[in-house]
Amino acid sequence: MMVSVLAAVLEFQRDMISENTREGVAAAEAAGKTLGRPAALDPSTATAIVAAYRQGTAVKALARQHRVAPKTIRRVLDAAGARYLSGPLDMPPIRPGELDDVLAPQVDVVLDVPGRLADLLRIAGDEVVRLALVSGRNIRRGPGYSVRIVAPLALHRAMLEQSAAAADSAGPAERKAHRVYTARVAAVEATQPHMP
């Protein structure tokens, strides 16, 4: 009987604590207080991060600049739909398969061209390709580098075609760079159905 009485008292106490907690949360919300952990980035900073990413800034560079973890930057980019495809900031998030046939060819994509392939294209590429490489952003990757280019997929395909013959006549490092870039272009093409 004593154990039953103690159990009933403890259950009553637990119910009182839960009820007080619910009332406290409701009062805080009614007073306009924000509950939970504060956001690491305010909305204007998040908009600036998305714009910088669409201009070609790397996720880790943005994380260092804003003193947050790269995961936080990726979360902001995913919330804005910026990691799927690049597009104007005032558009709703664009996910693969949501574009119609008319708009799809006009969308810019962000792809990194391996440095060895970029060096070949500066010599063997046409004027448009060389201009795209000059306007790209160099990104260090270990001992090598890549050139981040924001351009329509058609330009990336043209770069791939122009580099094919040059890479075949070059060394194994250039051929590997061509295979890596081919895989990157193919991955983007797979997310964009009905592309010409």
C-alpha positions as CSV (number, residue, x, y, z in Angstrom):
1,M,0.0,0.0,0.0
2,M,2.9,2.4,0.8
3,V,4.5,1.8,-2.6
4,S,1.2,2.5,-4.3
5,V,0.8,5.8,-2.5
6,L,4.3,6.9,-3.3
7,A,3.8,6.0,-7.0
8,A,0.6,8.0,-7.1
9,V,2.3,11.0,-5.5
10,L,5.2,10.9,-8.0
11,E,2.8,10.6,-10.9
12,F,0.9,13.6,-9.7
13,Q,4.2,15.5,-9.3
14,R,5.3,14.6,-12.8
15,D,1.9,15.8,-14.2
16,M,2.3,19.1,-12.4
17,I,5.8,19.6,-13.9
18,S,4.5,18.9,-17.4
19,E,1.5,21.2,-17.0
20,N,3.8,24.0,-15.6
21,T,6.1,23.6,-18.6
22,R,3.3,23.8,-21.1
23,E,1.9,26.9,-19.5
24,G,5.4,28.5,-19.4
25,V,6.0,27.8,-23.1
26,A,2.5,29.2,-24.0
27,A,3.1,32.3,-22.0
28,A,6.5,32.9,-23.7
29,E,5.0,32.4,-27.1
30,A,2.2,34.8,-26.3
31,A,4.8,37.4,-25.2
32,G,6.5,37.1,-28.6
33,K,9.7,35.4,-27.4
34,T,11.5,33.0,-29.7
35,L,12.0,29.6,-28.2
36,G,14.9,27.3,-28.9
37,R,18.4,27.8,-30.1
38,P,18.9,31.2,-31.9
39,A,19.7,31.0,-35.6
40,A,23.4,31.2,-36.5
41,L,22.7,33.5,-39.5
42,D,20.0,36.2,-40.0
43,P,17.9,36.2,-43.1
44,S,19.9,39.0,-44.8
45,T,23.2,37.1,-44.3
46,A,21.5,33.9,-45.6
47,T,20.5,35.8,-48.8
48,A,24.1,37.1,-49.2
49,I,25.4,33.5,-48.8
50,V,23.1,32.2,-51.5
51,A,24.2,35.0,-53.8
52,A,27.9,34.4,-53.2
53,Y,27.4,30.6,-53.7
54,R,25.7,31.3,-57.1
55,Q,28.7,33.5,-58.0
56,G,31.0,30.5,-57.5
57,T,32.2,30.9,-53.9
58,A,32.9,27.5,-52.2
59,V,30.9,26.3,-49.2
60,K,34.0,26.1,-47.0
61,A,35.1,29.6,-47.9
62,L,31.7,30.9,-47.0
63,A,31.8,29.0,-43.7
64,R,35.2,30.5,-42.8
65,Q,34.0,34.0,-43.8
66,H,30.8,33.8,-41.6
67,R,32.5,31.8,-38.8
68,V,30.0,28.9,-39.0
69,A,30.3,25.2,-39.8
70,P,30.1,24.2,-43.5
71,K,27.0,22.2,-42.5
72,T,25.2,25.4,-41.6
73,I,26.1,26.9,-45.0
74,R,24.8,23.8,-46.7
75,R,21.6,24.0,-44.7
76,V,21.0,27.6,-45.8
77,L,21.7,26.7,-49.4
78,D,19.4,23.7,-49.3
79,A,16.6,25.8,-47.8
80,A,17.0,28.2,-50.7
81,G,17.3,25.4,-53.3
82,A,20.7,26.8,-54.4
83,R,22.5,23.5,-54.4
84,Y,20.2,21.9,-56.9
85,L,20.5,24.4,-59.8
86,S,21.6,28.0,-60.0
87,G,19.0,30.6,-60.9
88,P,17.9,34.1,-60.0
89,L,17.5,34.8,-56.3
90,D,13.8,35.8,-56.6
91,M,12.8,32.5,-58.1
92,P,11.4,29.8,-55.8
93,P,13.7,26.8,-55.2
94,I,14.3,24.8,-58.3
95,R,14.7,21.1,-58.0
96,P,15.6,18.6,-60.8
97,G,12.6,17.8,-62.9
98,E,10.6,20.9,-62.1
99,L,11.8,23.0,-65.0
100,D,9.9,23.1,-68.3
101,D,11.5,22.6,-71.6
102,V,11.7,26.3,-72.5
103,L,13.5,27.5,-69.4
104,A,15.8,24.5,-68.8
105,P,18.5,25.5,-71.5
106,Q,18.8,29.0,-70.0
107,V,19.7,27.9,-66.5
108,D,23.3,28.3,-65.5
109,V,25.1,25.5,-63.7
110,V,28.2,25.7,-61.5
111,L,30.8,23.1,-62.5
112,D,34.5,22.8,-61.6
113,V,36.9,22.2,-64.5
114,P,40.0,20.4,-63.4
115,G,43.2,22.5,-63.8
116,R,44.9,20.2,-66.2
117,L,41.9,20.3,-68.5
118,A,41.6,24.1,-68.2
119,D,45.3,24.5,-69.2
120,L,44.5,22.4,-72.4
121,L,41.4,24.4,-73.2
122,R,43.3,27.7,-72.9
123,I,45.4,26.5,-75.8
124,A,42.9,24.3,-77.8
125,G,39.6,25.9,-77.0
126,D,37.7,28.5,-79.0
127,E,37.3,32.1,-78.0
128,V,34.1,31.6,-76.0
129,V,35.7,28.7,-74.0
130,R,38.8,30.8,-73.3
131,L,36.7,33.7,-72.1
132,A,34.7,31.4,-69.8
133,L,38.0,30.1,-68.3
134,V,39.3,33.6,-67.8
135,S,36.0,34.7,-66.1
136,G,36.0,31.5,-63.9
137,R,37.3,31.4,-60.4
138,N,40.4,29.4,-59.5
139,I,40.0,27.0,-56.6
140,R,42.9,25.3,-54.9
141,R,42.6,21.6,-54.5
142,G,45.6,20.1,-52.8
143,P,48.6,20.4,-55.1
144,G,46.4,21.2,-58.1
145,Y,43.5,23.5,-58.8
146,S,40.1,23.7,-60.5
147,V,38.3,26.5,-62.3
148,R,34.8,27.1,-61.1
149,I,32.6,28.2,-64.1
150,V,29.0,29.4,-63.8
151,A,27.6,29.0,-67.3
152,P,24.8,27.2,-69.3
153,L,25.2,23.5,-69.7
154,A,25.6,24.0,-73.4
155,L,28.9,25.8,-72.8
156,H,30.1,23.0,-70.5
157,R,29.3,20.5,-73.2
158,A,31.2,22.5,-75.8
159,M,34.2,22.6,-73.4
160,L,33.9,18.9,-73.0
161,E,33.9,18.3,-76.8
162,Q,36.8,20.7,-77.5
163,S,38.9,19.1,-74.7
164,A,38.3,15.5,-75.9
165,A,40.7,15.5,-78.8
166,A,43.3,17.5,-76.9
167,A,43.1,15.2,-73.9
168,D,43.5,12.1,-76.0
169,S,46.8,13.4,-77.4
170,A,48.0,14.5,-73.9
171,G,49.3,12.6,-71.0
172,P,47.5,10.3,-68.5
173,A,46.9,13.2,-66.0
174,E,45.0,15.2,-68.7
175,R,43.0,12.1,-69.7
176,K,42.0,11.6,-66.1
177,A,41.0,15.2,-65.8
178,H,38.8,14.8,-68.9
179,R,37.1,11.8,-67.4
180,V,36.5,13.6,-64.1
181,Y,34.9,16.6,-66.0
182,T,32.9,14.2,-68.2
183,A,31.5,12.6,-65.0
184,R,30.6,16.0,-63.6
185,V,28.8,17.1,-66.8
186,A,27.0,13.8,-67.0
187,A,25.8,14.1,-63.3
188,V,24.3,17.5,-64.1
189,E,22.7,16.3,-67.3
190,A,21.1,13.4,-65.3
191,T,19.3,16.0,-63.1
192,Q,18.0,18.0,-66.1
193,P,15.7,15.9,-68.3
194,H,14.8,17.0,-71.8
195,M,17.9,19.0,-72.4
196,P,18.9,19.4,-76.0
